[in-house]
Amino acid sequence: MNALRFRRAAVAVAAASVLPFSLAACSDSGNDAASNETSSGAPATQDDSPSADADMAADKPFGPACAGVPKEGAGSFDGMAKDPVATAASNNPALSTLVAAVKQAGLVDTLNNAQNITVFAPTNDAFAKIPKTDLDKVLADKATLTKILTYHVVGQKLTPKQLENGSFETLQKGMVTTKGSGEDYTVNDSSKVVCGNVPTANATVYIVDTVLMPK
């Protein structure tokens, strides 16, 4: 009888000693499963943040007048990107007055051979704001015309970010100031960018709606 009681006690002790290890094993298994689930369920790292989208957008032309740029050919964005700036401008019908003025001033080679510049390019409508008699007088005066045209050129490529609140020396040695954000920028508080960040082979072009006049 005593032997039977002893064996029952021994079994009870053995069971009690095994139980904690069994619970611990179950607990560890659950933790591992949760850990594996978290690990396997974690999304792959991707650069899809708003700032990344903004950087991508900053590389593209923007503005209402960009809609009028041809989709194909030498005058398209892809076509202009292959040509130096004066040649690229000559393929854009909206810049024909500017191109004629550049030729009149003898600046075609100067602009085409320059490297890493920014050109604020007035549209035909921008030149049309100038009274015809005054415009004809300027076009006939090569020295004055050269000063005006080189005032539209900055000796570095400017990003939209730099235009947010900038001041830049031009090839004419005067200064232009820029303000804005997003797709809304002005130059010298008077000329609005209507199609910006247009790439050419040697320049970045910001097409503007008003001719800039040096002081």
Contacts in CASP RR format, 6 or more apart in sequence:
PFRMAT RR
TARGET T0000
AUTHOR 0000-0000-0000
METHOD contacts of the structure
MODEL  1
MNALRFRRAAVAVAAASVLPFSLAACSDSGNDAASNETSSGAPATQDDSP
SADADMAADKPFGPACAGVPKEGAGSFDGMAKDPVATAASNNPALSTLVA
AVKQAGLVDTLNNAQNITVFAPTNDAFAKIPKTDLDKVLADKATLTKILT
YHVVGQKLTPKQLENGSFETLQKGMVTTKGSGEDYTVNDSSKVVCGNVPT
ANATVYIVDTVLMPK
58 159 0 8 1.000
58 160 0 8 1.000
58 161 0 8 1.000
58 197 0 8 1.000
59 197 0 8 1.000
60 197 0 8 1.000
61 69 0 8 1.000
61 77 0 8 1.000
61 195 0 8 1.000
61 196 0 8 1.000
61 197 0 8 1.000
61 198 0 8 1.000
61 199 0 8 1.000
62 160 0 8 1.000
62 182 0 8 1.000
62 183 0 8 1.000
62 195 0 8 1.000
62 196 0 8 1.000
62 197 0 8 1.000
63 183 0 8 1.000
63 193 0 8 1.000
63 194 0 8 1.000
63 195 0 8 1.000
63 196 0 8 1.000
64 194 0 8 1.000
64 195 0 8 1.000
65 94 0 8 1.000
65 123 0 8 1.000
65 194 0 8 1.000
65 195 0 8 1.000
65 207 0 8 1.000
66 195 0 8 1.000
66 196 0 8 1.000
66 198 0 8 1.000
68 94 0 8 1.000
69 75 0 8 1.000
69 76 0 8 1.000
69 77 0 8 1.000
69 92 0 8 1.000
69 195 0 8 1.000
69 198 0 8 1.000
70 76 0 8 1.000
72 78 0 8 1.000
73 79 0 8 1.000
73 91 0 8 1.000
74 80 0 8 1.000
74 83 0 8 1.000
74 91 0 8 1.000
75 88 0 8 1.000
75 91 0 8 1.000
75 92 0 8 1.000
77 198 0 8 1.000
77 199 0 8 1.000
79 88 0 8 1.000
79 91 0 8 1.000
80 88 0 8 1.000
80 91 0 8 1.000
80 92 0 8 1.000
80 198 0 8 1.000
80 199 0 8 1.000
80 200 0 8 1.000
80 205 0 8 1.000
81 88 0 8 1.000
81 199 0 8 1.000
81 200 0 8 1.000
81 201 0 8 1.000
82 201 0 8 1.000
83 91 0 8 1.000
83 200 0 8 1.000
83 201 0 8 1.000
84 111 0 8 1.000
84 112 0 8 1.000
84 113 0 8 1.000
84 200 0 8 1.000
84 201 0 8 1.000
84 202 0 8 1.000
84 203 0 8 1.000
85 111 0 8 1.000
85 112 0 8 1.000
85 114 0 8 1.000
85 117 0 8 1.000
85 119 0 8 1.000
85 200 0 8 1.000
85 201 0 8 1.000
85 202 0 8 1.000
85 203 0 8 1.000
85 205 0 8 1.000
86 99 0 8 1.000
86 102 0 8 1.000
86 107 0 8 1.000
86 108 0 8 1.000
86 111 0 8 1.000
86 112 0 8 1.000
87 112 0 8 1.000
88 200 0 8 1.000
88 201 0 8 1.000
88 205 0 8 1.000
89 95 0 8 1.000
89 98 0 8 1.000
89 99 0 8 1.000
89 102 0 8 1.000
89 119 0 8 1.000
89 121 0 8 1.000
89 205 0 8 1.000
90 99 0 8 1.000
94 123 0 8 1.000
94 124 0 8 1.000
94 125 0 8 1.000
94 207 0 8 1.000
95 121 0 8 1.000
95 122 0 8 1.000
95 123 0 8 1.000
95 124 0 8 1.000
95 207 0 8 1.000
96 124 0 8 1.000
97 122 0 8 1.000
97 123 0 8 1.000
97 124 0 8 1.000
97 127 0 8 1.000
97 128 0 8 1.000
98 121 0 8 1.000
98 122 0 8 1.000
98 123 0 8 1.000
98 124 0 8 1.000
98 127 0 8 1.000
100 139 0 8 1.000
101 127 0 8 1.000
101 139 0 8 1.000
101 145 0 8 1.000
101 149 0 8 1.000
102 108 0 8 1.000
102 111 0 8 1.000
102 149 0 8 1.000
104 139 0 8 1.000
104 142 0 8 1.000
104 145 0 8 1.000
105 142 0 8 1.000
105 145 0 8 1.000
105 146 0 8 1.000
105 149 0 8 1.000
106 142 0 8 1.000
106 146 0 8 1.000
107 146 0 8 1.000
107 149 0 8 1.000
107 150 0 8 1.000
111 117 0 8 1.000
111 119 0 8 1.000
111 153 0 8 1.000
111 203 0 8 1.000
112 202 0 8 1.000
113 202 0 8 1.000
114 153 0 8 1.000
114 155 0 8 1.000
114 202 0 8 1.000
114 203 0 8 1.000
115 202 0 8 1.000
116 155 0 8 1.000
116 156 0 8 1.000
116 157 0 8 1.000
116 202 0 8 1.000
116 203 0 8 1.000
117 153 0 8 1.000
117 154 0 8 1.000
117 155 0 8 1.000
117 156 0 8 1.000
117 157 0 8 1.000
117 171 0 8 1.000
117 202 0 8 1.000
117 203 0 8 1.000
117 204 0 8 1.000
118 153 0 8 1.000
118 154 0 8 1.000
118 155 0 8 1.000
118 156 0 8 1.000
118 157 0 8 1.000
118 158 0 8 1.000
118 168 0 8 1.000
118 203 0 8 1.000
118 204 0 8 1.000
118 205 0 8 1.000
118 206 0 8 1.000
119 152 0 8 1.000
119 153 0 8 1.000
119 154 0 8 1.000
119 203 0 8 1.000
119 204 0 8 1.000
119 205 0 8 1.000
119 206 0 8 1.000
120 152 0 8 1.000
120 153 0 8 1.000
120 154 0 8 1.000
120 176 0 8 1.000
120 187 0 8 1.000
120 191 0 8 1.000
120 205 0 8 1.000
120 206 0 8 1.000
120 208 0 8 1.000
120 212 0 8 1.000
121 152 0 8 1.000
121 205 0 8 1.000
121 206 0 8 1.000
121 207 0 8 1.000
121 208 0 8 1.000
122 152 0 8 1.000
122 191 0 8 1.000
122 207 0 8 1.000
122 208 0 8 1.000
122 209 0 8 1.000
122 210 0 8 1.000
122 211 0 8 1.000
122 212 0 8 1.000
123 194 0 8 1.000
123 207 0 8 1.000
123 208 0 8 1.000
123 209 0 8 1.000
125 209 0 8 1.000
126 191 0 8 1.000
126 208 0 8 1.000
126 209 0 8 1.000
126 210 0 8 1.000
126 211 0 8 1.000
127 135 0 8 1.000
127 211 0 8 1.000
129 210 0 8 1.000
129 211 0 8 1.000
130 138 0 8 1.000
130 211 0 8 1.000
138 144 0 8 1.000
138 145 0 8 1.000
138 148 0 8 1.000
139 145 0 8 1.000
147 172 0 8 1.000
147 214 0 8 1.000
148 172 0 8 1.000
148 211 0 8 1.000
148 212 0 8 1.000
148 213 0 8 1.000
148 214 0 8 1.000
150 170 0 8 1.000
150 171 0 8 1.000
150 172 0 8 1.000
151 170 0 8 1.000
151 171 0 8 1.000
151 172 0 8 1.000
151 174 0 8 1.000
151 176 0 8 1.000
151 212 0 8 1.000
151 213 0 8 1.000
151 214 0 8 1.000
152 170 0 8 1.000
152 212 0 8 1.000
153 170 0 8 1.000
153 171 0 8 1.000
153 172 0 8 1.000
154 168 0 8 1.000
154 169 0 8 1.000
154 170 0 8 1.000
154 171 0 8 1.000
154 176 0 8 1.000
155 168 0 8 1.000
155 169 0 8 1.000
155 170 0 8 1.000
155 171 0 8 1.000
156 168 0 8 1.000
157 203 0 8 1.000
157 204 0 8 1.000
158 168 0 8 1.000
158 178 0 8 1.000
158 204 0 8 1.000
158 206 0 8 1.000
159 197 0 8 1.000
159 204 0 8 1.000
160 182 0 8 1.000
160 185 0 8 1.000
160 196 0 8 1.000
160 197 0 8 1.000
162 178 0 8 1.000
163 178 0 8 1.000
163 179 0 8 1.000
163 180 0 8 1.000
163 185 0 8 1.000
163 193 0 8 1.000
163 206 0 8 1.000
164 178 0 8 1.000
164 179 0 8 1.000
164 180 0 8 1.000
164 181 0 8 1.000
164 185 0 8 1.000
165 178 0 8 1.000
165 179 0 8 1.000
165 180 0 8 1.000
166 177 0 8 1.000
166 178 0 8 1.000
166 179 0 8 1.000
167 175 0 8 1.000
167 176 0 8 1.000
167 177 0 8 1.000
167 178 0 8 1.000
168 175 0 8 1.000
168 176 0 8 1.000
168 177 0 8 1.000
168 178 0 8 1.000
169 175 0 8 1.000
170 176 0 8 1.000
170 214 0 8 1.000
172 214 0 8 1.000
174 214 0 8 1.000
174 215 0 8 1.000
176 187 0 8 1.000
176 188 0 8 1.000
176 212 0 8 1.000
177 187 0 8 1.000
177 188 0 8 1.000
177 189 0 8 1.000
178 185 0 8 1.000
178 186 0 8 1.000
178 187 0 8 1.000
179 185 0 8 1.000
179 186 0 8 1.000
179 189 0 8 1.000
180 186 0 8 1.000
184 192 0 8 1.000
184 193 0 8 1.000
185 192 0 8 1.000
185 193 0 8 1.000
185 196 0 8 1.000
185 206 0 8 1.000
186 192 0 8 1.000
186 193 0 8 1.000
187 193 0 8 1.000
187 206 0 8 1.000
187 208 0 8 1.000
187 212 0 8 1.000
188 212 0 8 1.000
190 210 0 8 1.000
191 208 0 8 1.000
191 209 0 8 1.000
191 210 0 8 1.000
191 211 0 8 1.000
191 212 0 8 1.000
192 208 0 8 1.000
192 209 0 8 1.000
192 210 0 8 1.000
193 206 0 8 1.000
193 207 0 8 1.000
193 208 0 8 1.000
194 207 0 8 1.000
194 208 0 8 1.000
194 209 0 8 1.000
195 206 0 8 1.000
195 207 0 8 1.000
196 205 0 8 1.000
196 206 0 8 1.000
196 207 0 8 1.000
197 204 0 8 1.000
197 206 0 8 1.000
198 204 0 8 1.000
198 205 0 8 1.000
198 206 0 8 1.000
198 207 0 8 1.000
199 205 0 8 1.000
END
